[in-house]
Amino acid sequence: MLACGLPELSSTDDIMFLRDRLRLDLNDNEATEYFYSLVKKSLNNYRARFNDALHILAHQKPKPKKK
């Protein structure tokens, strides 16, 4: 795994961190509930909502000018 070329995965500690975050100890149903709760938590986060609003504003198409 360390030879995959990702600089973020340069040590065994990095691999263990990733493994812990992926919650490989949970079964499929438990993992689904866990990650669903993380998504729900992030959607209710002020900073995430503000970031989403900025992205929406930045990617709006300009309205055509009326003649």
DAURUR-V547169 format. One record per run of one state. SS is the DSSP state (alpha for helix, beta for strand, coil for the rest). FROM is the first residue (numbers start at 1). TO is the last residue. If there is no record, write none. Layout:
# DAURUR-V547169
ss-><SS	SS>
from-><FROM	FROM>
to-><TO	TO>
This chain:
# DAURUR-V547169
ss-><coil	alpha	coil	alpha	coil	alpha	coil	alpha	coil>
from-><1	2	5	12	22	28	44	46	59>
to-><1	4	11	21	27	43	45	58	67>
